[in-house]
Amino acid sequence: MTEHSHSSSVEPPGTQSAINLRRQPKQQRGKARVEKILDAAAAVFDEVGYEAATTHLIAAQAGTAIGSLYQFFPDKAAIFKAMELRHTERVNAFWKQADIPAIVQLPLRQMIHALVTAMVDLFQQPVSRVVFVQFYLSRQIFQSIDESMTQDAIQFMAAILKQRTPTLPQEQCNLLAEVCVHSSNAVMLAALRSPDQEYRQQLIQQIEDLLVSYLEPSMQGDRFNHVMKVMICPHCQSEQLSKNGHRRGKQCYRCKDCGKQFVEASF
């Protein structure tokens, strides 16, 4: 859950400026070295924490000489600021590339699944994962990211809800969005801090279930529900259906994914 627009049509935020380095790399090899240093810093901060981390540890993790690191970064604070900016760039790029008009027309569970999956994909990046976790554990070390990013996420989610269900009052959209963002961030933080990969996946699945259960009562007037229900399996939400005769004058369907059968009235 990340950036925003107040209007009913969701627009991506502006692009952040490039990372300010002591020396801007001109060749691809230099750019690759900077990325390697940032990934190495993420690993070191993740393992020992920001306070215990040193530029020497980061250089060793990156497999580069300390002098090479100092060509780009004067200290670890500069490295972390570069990580903040890199994360912000990725967040902005995600929303710029997201097909929001298509997402809001999905059935509720599929829409939430698409949003949560995109958030998980973002945090597959070591830099973004560490920045997200450290924001809640060591906020004092941040130089460019603040609570405004969370507010952008809330406003973006509110705009999605409003675009999806125009009959919802804006105040209710804002309230629903705030609960969605804060609750999903809390569970995602627990998931990212868990060393158990299986348990991490279970927590991420709970984010989807939590948001769907929370939003469903407010989405009863969702204009997409009555349009798309018939073509969605009520058991697994698959769209891969085949007609399977009639029962008492109603069309029967069979889901190609889960194999279960149902009639129109079962929705």
C-alpha positions in Angstrom: 0.0 0.0 0.0 1.9 3.1 -1.0 1.1 6.3 -3.0 -1.9 8.4 -3.8 -4.3 10.9 -5.5 -7.3 12.7 -4.0 -9.3 12.6 -7.2 -11.6 9.8 -8.2 -9.1 8.8 -10.9 -6.0 7.5 -9.4 -2.7 9.0 -10.6 0.8 8.0 -9.8 3.0 10.4 -7.8 5.9 12.3 -9.4 9.3 10.7 -9.9 11.9 11.4 -7.2 15.2 13.0 -8.1 18.3 10.8 -8.5 20.3 9.8 -5.5 22.9 12.4 -4.5 26.3 10.7 -4.4 29.7 12.0 -3.6 30.6 11.0 -7.2 28.0 10.1 -9.8 29.0 6.9 -11.6 29.1 7.4 -15.4 29.7 3.9 -16.5 27.5 0.9 -16.0 30.2 -0.8 -13.9 30.1 2.1 -11.4 26.3 2.1 -11.3 26.4 -1.7 -10.6 29.0 -1.1 -7.8 26.6 1.5 -6.1 23.7 -1.0 -6.3 26.0 -3.7 -4.8 27.0 -1.4 -2.0 23.3 -0.6 -1.2 22.4 -4.3 -1.2 25.4 -5.1 1.0 24.4 -2.3 3.4 20.9 -3.7 3.6 22.3 -7.1 4.6 24.6 -5.5 7.2 21.8 -3.3 8.7 19.5 -6.3 8.7 22.1 -8.5 10.6 23.6 -6.2 13.1 21.4 -3.1 13.1 22.2 0.4 12.0 24.1 1.5 15.1 26.5 -1.5 15.0 27.0 -1.3 11.3 30.2 0.3 9.9 31.4 1.3 6.4 34.1 -1.4 6.7 31.5 -4.1 7.3 29.5 -2.9 4.4 32.5 -2.8 2.1 33.4 -6.3 3.1 29.9 -7.5 2.5 30.0 -5.9 -0.9 33.3 -7.4 -1.7 34.8 -4.0 -2.5 37.7 -1.9 -1.1 36.8 0.7 1.6 38.3 3.3 -0.7 36.0 2.3 -3.5 33.0 2.8 -1.1 34.2 6.2 0.0 34.3 7.3 -3.7 30.5 7.3 -3.6 29.6 7.6 0.1 31.3 9.6 2.9 29.7 7.6 5.7 27.0 5.1 6.6 24.4 7.8 7.0 24.9 8.8 3.3 24.5 5.1 2.4 21.2 4.8 4.3 19.9 8.0 2.8 20.6 6.5 -0.7 18.7 3.4 0.4 15.7 5.6 1.4 15.7 7.4 -2.0 16.1 4.0 -3.8 13.1 2.7 -1.9 11.0 5.8 -2.7 11.9 5.5 -6.4 10.7 1.9 -6.4 7.5 2.8 -4.7 6.8 5.6 -7.2 7.7 3.3 -10.1 5.3 0.6 -8.9 2.4 3.0 -8.8 3.3 4.5 -12.1 3.3 1.1 -13.7 0.2 -0.3 -11.9 -2.9 -0.7 -14.1 -5.2 0.9 -11.5 -8.3 1.0 -13.8 -8.0 -2.8 -14.3 -7.3 -3.5 -10.6 -10.4 -1.6 -9.3 -12.6 -3.7 -11.6 -11.5 -7.0 -10.1 -13.7 -8.8 -7.6 -12.8 -7.6 -4.1 -10.6 -10.6 -3.1 -8.7 -10.5 -6.4 -8.2 -6.8 -6.1 -6.8 -7.2 -2.6 -4.6 -10.1 -3.7 -3.2 -7.9 -6.5 -2.4 -5.1 -4.1 -0.8 -7.3 -1.5 1.2 -9.3 -4.1 2.6 -6.1 -5.4 3.6 -5.0 -1.9 5.3 -8.3 -1.3 7.1 -8.1 -4.6 8.4 -4.7 -3.6 9.8 -6.1 -0.3 11.6 -8.8 -2.2 14.2 -6.1 -2.8 16.6 -6.2 0.2 16.9 -2.4 0.3 13.2 -1.8 0.4 12.6 -4.5 3.0 15.2 -3.1 5.3 14.1 0.5 4.9 10.5 -0.6 5.7 11.5 -2.5 8.8 13.9 0.2 10.1 11.2 2.9 9.7 9.3 1.2 12.5 12.4 0.2 14.6 14.8 3.2 14.2 12.9 6.1 12.8 15.5 8.6 14.0 18.0 7.5 11.4 15.8 8.5 8.5 16.6 11.7 6.5 14.1 11.8 3.7 11.3 9.4 4.4 8.7 10.4 7.0 5.0 9.9 7.9 4.0 11.6 4.7 4.6 8.3 2.8 2.1 6.5 5.0 -0.4 9.3 4.5 0.2 9.0 0.7 -0.6 5.3 1.0 -3.8 6.1 2.9 -4.9 8.7 0.4 -4.1 6.3 -2.5 -6.2 3.5 -1.0 -9.0 5.9 -0.3 -9.0 7.0 -3.9 -9.2 3.3 -5.0 -12.1 2.6 -2.7 -13.9 5.7 -3.9 -13.3 4.9 -7.6 -14.5 1.3 -7.0 -17.6 2.3 -5.0 -18.6 5.9 -5.8 -21.6 5.7 -3.4 -19.3 5.5 -0.4 -18.9 8.9 1.3 -15.4 10.2 1.1 -15.0 10.3 4.9 -15.8 6.6 5.0 -13.3 5.9 2.2 -10.6 7.8 4.2 -11.4 5.9 7.4 -11.4 2.5 5.7 -8.2 3.3 3.9 -6.4 4.3 7.1 -7.4 1.1 8.8 -6.3 -1.0 5.8 -2.9 0.7 5.5 -2.0 0.6 9.2 -3.2 -2.9 9.8 -1.5 -4.3 6.7 1.7 -2.5 7.6 1.7 -4.0 11.1 1.2 -7.5 9.8 3.7 -7.0 7.0 6.3 -5.8 9.6 5.8 -9.0 11.6 6.1 -11.1 8.4 9.3 -9.4 7.3 10.9 -9.8 10.7 10.1 -13.5 10.9 13.0 -15.9 10.0 10.5 -18.7 9.3 9.6 -18.5 5.6 6.5 -20.6 6.0 5.2 -18.6 8.8 6.0 -15.4 6.9 3.8 -16.6 4.0 1.0 -17.4 6.5 1.1 -13.9 7.9 1.0 -12.4 4.4 -2.1 -14.5 3.5 -3.7 -13.2 6.7 -3.3 -9.6 5.3 -5.5 -10.6 2.4 -8.1 -12.3 4.6 -8.1 -9.4 7.0 -8.6 -6.7 4.4 -11.3 -8.7 2.5 -13.3 -9.4 5.7 -12.9 -5.8 6.8 -13.9 -4.2 3.5 -16.6 -6.6 2.4 -19.5 -5.1 4.4 -18.8 -1.6 3.0 -18.5 -3.0 -0.5 -22.1 -4.3 -0.6 -23.0 -1.5 -2.9 -20.0 -2.2 -5.0 -21.0 -1.7 -8.6 -18.7 -4.5 -9.7 -20.3 -7.2 -7.6 -23.5 -7.7 -9.5 -21.7 -7.3 -12.9 -19.0 -9.9 -12.4 -20.3 -12.3 -9.8 -21.8 -14.8 -12.3 -18.5 -15.3 -14.0 -16.5 -15.9 -10.8 -16.3 -19.2 -8.9 -17.7 -18.6 -5.4 -15.3 -21.2 -4.0 -11.9 -20.1 -5.3 -12.7 -16.8 -7.2 -11.4 -18.3 -10.5 -12.7 -16.9 -13.7 -12.0 -20.2 -15.5 -15.6 -21.5 -15.8 -17.6 -23.6 -18.2 -21.3 -23.8 -18.5 -22.7 -27.1 -17.1 -26.3 -27.3 -18.1 -29.4 -25.9 -16.3 -31.1 -26.7 -13.0 -34.6 -25.5 -12.4 -34.2 -22.9 -15.1 -30.9 -21.5 -13.8 -27.6 -21.7 -15.5 -25.1 -24.1 -13.9 -21.3 -23.7 -14.0 -18.3 -25.9 -13.3 -15.0 -24.3 -12.2 -12.1 -25.6 -14.3 -9.6 -24.8 -11.4 -11.3 -26.3 -8.3 -13.8 -28.6 -10.1 -16.8 -27.5 -8.0 -20.2 -26.9 -9.5 -22.6 -24.1 -8.7 -25.7 -22.3 -10.1 -26.2 -18.5 -10.5 -28.3 -18.4 -7.3 -25.5 -19.8 -5.2 -23.6 -16.4 -5.3 
